[in-house]
Amino acid sequence: MEGATGRVPQLAAEGVPKTGTENYGGAIVTAGGLLFCSGTRDAKIRAFDKETGAELWSGKLPWVGSAPPATYQLNGRQYVVIASTGNKLGKASEYGDAYVAFALPQADKK
């Protein structure tokens, strides 16, 4: 897999950007071939191409993604939602809970 899930900020600062970290969440794959992973120490959700492993997108979460992402459709638009909770970032003052949803790009209609 080309992409790594998670980044270690100290190593990235030293020029090692794709380190990977432990994962507290899980993954899902959409029918369109997108693999969504969350639960890394850098509090991001990422989309990968399921065939190549290339990272296609990432989004920042308020806290660590603490469960596998889920997907749903509303009014013809597909969304990915993730529970972002707790504190795996090491800062005791940064606790919280949120559900964060991202809209997937709409397919071109021809």
Secondary structure as UniProt FT lines:
FT   HELIX           9..13
FT   TURN            14..15
FT   STRAND          27..29
FT   TURN            31..32
FT   STRAND          34..37
FT   TURN            41..42
FT   STRAND          44..49
FT   TURN            50..52
FT   STRAND          55..60
FT   STRAND          70..74
FT   TURN            75..76
FT   STRAND          77..85
FT   TURN            92..93
FT   STRAND          97..103
//
